[in-house]
Amino acid sequence: MRILLVDDEAELIKPLQRILSNEGYAVDIATDGAQGWQLVQNQAYDLLILDWLMPEMSGLEICQQLRQLGNQTPILFLTAKDTLDDRVMGLDSGADDYLIKPFDLRELLARVRAWLRRKEMLMESTEAHRESAPAYVPSEKIAYGDLVLDMTNQVLYQGGKTIALSEKEFQLLRYFLQHPEQLLSHEQISQYLWHNEPPLSNALVAQIKLLRRKIDPANQPSFIQTVYGKGYRFGKP
C-alpha cells in the first residue's frame, strides 16, 4: 500500500514517514502543497494524508481539485483547525477523515489501517462485481416525498433536479430512507456509517449538517429532526 504524506512541518513529516514505513507502507512525502499536487498527478496512491495550511497550495485545494477530477483516493486531513465549521468545510471539500493536531500516534495508525482496509475491501468487491455482474442491472430506488434516491447509481433526485452526494451523505440518507419516521439513536447511525471504527466526536453532527444543506426545502423545517439527547428522526418537514 502506498501513502502520500504532505505537510510543511519538518519536525513532523520525517518521523511520521519513518513510522509509517516501519508499519510496512511505501510512503512518499512532500513539504508543500505544490510538490504534493505534482506527486499525486504522477503516482497512484491508496491514501493521502494532507495538512490543511501549507505554502503554495493548501491541502483543502488539493482535496477539492482531486474530487473535481473524479479522483476518489481516501483523504485524511491532519490539521490544527478544530472548529465544527472547519470540520464541515473539510468534509464538504471531499475529505474522508479529519484528525486534529496534536494527535495520538496510535489513533493515526488505527485510522490509516481502517482506510487502507476499506480500500482493499472496495477493490475486492469491485473485482468480484466485474466478474459476476450481468450485462444490465435494473436501478433500485427509494422514494420519500419529492426525494428519489437511486441506490444503484448513488444519485439523488429532488423535484426534477439531480443532487450530488458524497459517499457518507449517500449512506446517511439511505439509512434514513430505510427507516422513515423512526427515532434513530446517535449510536445506531454511527455504527451504520463507521462500523467499528469510532468517528470524530462531532463527525455525525457534521454529516447531518452537510446533508441538510442539500435536501432541506428553503425556509421550511428540516427533513432530519433532532431529538435532543436521543438522536434523529427522518420525516416530512
N, C-alpha and C positions, 0 to 999 in steps of 0.2 A: 504494500500500500504506500502511495506517495503523497506527501503532505507539503503544501506551500505555507510557510510562516512569514508574514510581512509585518514588521514592527521596527520603529526607529529608535527604540531603547536598546543601546548597545549592551547594557548590563543584563538585559533580559534575553535577547534573541539567541546569543551563542550558547548560554547554558541550557536554554529550552531546546535548542536544536540537538544538543548532546543527549539530553534526557530522552527526547522522542526517538532519536536514533538508537539508543540503548534498548528501547522498547521494541525495536525491530522494524521501524518505519524508515523509508527513504525520505529525507527532509531537505527541501530547498529553502533558502532564506533570501529575503530582500529587506533592505533598510529604509526604503522609501516607497511611496505608492507607485511612482512611475516605473521603477525597477520591478516591482511586484506585478504590475499590469503587463509588462513585457514578457515576464516568465509565464504567466498564465495564458498568454497568446500562443506560446510555442511549446507548451508541455501540458499533457492531460494529468490532472490531479484527482485524488479521491477525496480530499478535504482541504479547504482553505481556512487558515487561521489568520484573521486580519485585525490589526489595530485600527481604531476609528480615525484618530487625528494623526496625520503624517505629512511630511513635506511632499511637494509635487502633486500628489493625488491622494485623497483620503480613502480609507477603507470603505466608507459609505459609497463613494463614487465608483470604486471598483465593483462593489456588490451590485449597484444599480445598473452599470453598463453590462456586466455579465448576464444579468437576468433579462435585459433588453435584447441581448443577442441569443437568448434561449439556452444559455449555459446553466444547468441545474446542479452543478457541483455543490455539495453541502458547504455552508459558510458559517464559521463560528467567530463572533466578534470578541476580542479582548480589549476592554476599554475602561477608563475611569469615569465615563459618562454614565451616571447611575440613576437618573430620574425615570419615572414611569414614561414620560413623554419621549425621553431618549430611547428607551427600550422599544416603545411602539414604533418610533421612526426607524430604528434598526431592523425590526422585524418586517415593517411595511416596505422597506427597501429590497427585501428578498432574503435577508439573513435567516438562518435556521436556528441559531442559538446565540446566547449572549452571556459572557462571563465578565464580571466586574473586577478590575484591579483594585487592590491586590487580591489575588485568588489563591486558593489552596491547590497545590500541585496535584494532589490525589484527585480532586474534583475535575481538574482539567483533563487528566489522563482518562478518567472514567467517561467524560463526555466525548473525548476523541475515540475511545473504544466503541462507545454507543453509536456514533455517527458512521464509523467505518463498518461496524456490524450491519447497520441498516443499509448501507451502500451495497455490501455483499449480498444481502438478502434480496434487495431490489434487482440486482444484476441476475441472480439465480432465478428469480421469479419471471423476469423479462425473457430470459433464455428459454425457460420452460414454457412460457406462453407462446413464444415463436414456434416451438416445436409442436405444440398441441392445439393451437388456436385454429378454428375453422376459417374458411375464406371470408365469411361475413358473420359478425356478431351483432344482434339487434341491440340498440341502445336502451338501457334501463333508466327510467326516470322516476323521480319522486316529485309530486306537486303539492303545494300548500298555498292557497290563495293565488296571488299572481306570481308566486315563485315556482320555477320548474328547474330542478337540479338534474342535469344529465350525468348519471353516475358513471357511465362508460367513458365519456369524454371529459369528465370533470369540468363541466361548464355550467354556469347558472344563467337562466333566462328570467327576466322580470319585466313584465309589461312590454314585451317585444324587444327589449334591449338585452344584449349579451354582457355579462359581468364576469370579468376575470377574477379567479380566486387563487390564492396561494394554496399549497398543499395542506397546511394546517387549517386554513379557513374552510377549505372544502371538507376536510374531515369533521370539523366542528359543526358546520351546517348540516352535513349528512346525519350526524348523531342527533341533532335537534329534530330534524325532519322525521327521523325514525321513531322519535318519542315525543310527538306533539302534545302540548298541554300538560306534560308531566313535569313534576319537580325533580330536577337532576342535581345531585349534590356536587360540590366542588371536587370531591374525591372521585366520584363516578366519571366526571368529564375528564379530569386529569389522567385517570387511569386509561381511558379510551384513547386520549391523544398521545400520551407519552409512555404508556405501558408501565414498565417497572423502572424507567429512568426518571428520577424526580426532576421536574422543571424548576426554573427560577421561581422565587416566591410570588412574583407578580406576572408570570408568563400567561396564566389563564386570563387574568384581567385584561392584559394587553391584547390577547387574541379576540376576546369578546368585543373590545373597543374597535378593533380593526374590522370585524365582521359587521358590527352595527353600522359603521360608516358606509358600507357597501349596499346593505339591503334595506335599511330603515327608510320609510317614507319621510319626506321633508315636513318638518313642523308637526309631526304626529308621534304618538308613543311608539316605543321600540317593539319589534317582534320578540326580542330577548328581554324578558322581565327579570329583574334582580329580586330574589327573595333573600333579604338580608340575614346573614348568619347561617344560611342553609344552602343556597345555590342559585340556579336559574330555571326559568320556565319559558319555553318557546310557544308563542301563540299569536293570535290575531291582535294587531295593535289597536 
